[in-house]
Amino acid sequence: MMLVPGLITEPRIQDGWMLKTRGRPRYDQEDAGAAETFRGIGEKIQLNRDNAAPLWVQLRNQIEEAINTGVLAANSRIPSEQALCDFFGVSRPVVRAAIGSLSNGGRVIKMPRKGMFVAAPREHVDFMTSNLSVFGDLTAKGHFVSTRTFEFYRCPPSEKESSVFGIPETGSVVRIGRVYMTDGAPITLTHISLPGHKVPGLETVDIENRSVFQTIRERYGLTVLRAERWFTAAMPTLEEAERMGVAPTTPLISIESIAYDADGAALEYYQALYNSSVARIHMSIEQSSSTNG
């Protein structure tokens, strides 16, 4: 029997992972190419226990980077949790948290009795109808996205923010005001609020031309599971029109959004003005087969 170098040692053979004693195929035999890829990733990943980010966050981000860059191809099989522990030299809780976060984010698919696989990319993703931010959605579509931040500070919550996040008046929120531009054209003006206790020190971080979602995921391990959004027609104020580079008489779309984390707690609240003349809003609707009439 051939052992995979650096993957597993003799004492673990009796666990049944390397042998077919429990009916599970050996990972290296089933997908040797992917096993070699994971060995390479394991050698390159650097986990720093002195880093402010937990080990599972570091591991999650580096696996996701391998997915984003194509090092891990869509639909390729991922080893078992125990195998990943051996690849990356970490404990099972670290691996379980990292893979769980990737699964919640739609990057990894868990299939009962078959294993774990890299999820195929979605061909159509719109931040209006998904959990992606405008930054992530437009970047994914190949556009050059930049931001112009005009406010970024920590302060006591407003009545609305206190209600959304469930925090007392003595708590705090971090507010971010920014204009998003796609290929140089302003597309949204957004006022973002985040619960202060979940993002300590965020207001000292350089976020220019960076996704807020990506920043809080990398620093705090926070991910968005779902979001609710409301749309109305709106006319910009003189200041808003100037920042958006439009005439004050230009009709815009007003968006109010609350995003929730995996625990169901509100993670982000924002109000935005969207210029649909720069990019149309695309929505895809599917009718359930159980729907009558």
Secondary structure, DSSP 8 states (H G I E B T S, - for coil): ----TTT--GGGGGGTSSSSTTS---HHHH-HHHHHHHHHHHHH----TTSSS-HHHHHHHHHHHHHHTTSS-TT-EE--HHHHHHHHT--HHHHHHHHHHHHHTTSEEEETTTEEEE----S---TTSSS--HHHHHHHTT--EEEEEEEEEEE---HHHHHHHT--TTS-EEEEEEEEEETTEEEEEEEEEEEGGGSTTGGGS--TTS-HHHHHHHHH---EEEEEEEEEEE---HHHHHHHTS-TT--EEEEEEEEEETTS-EEEEEEEEE-TTTS---------TT---
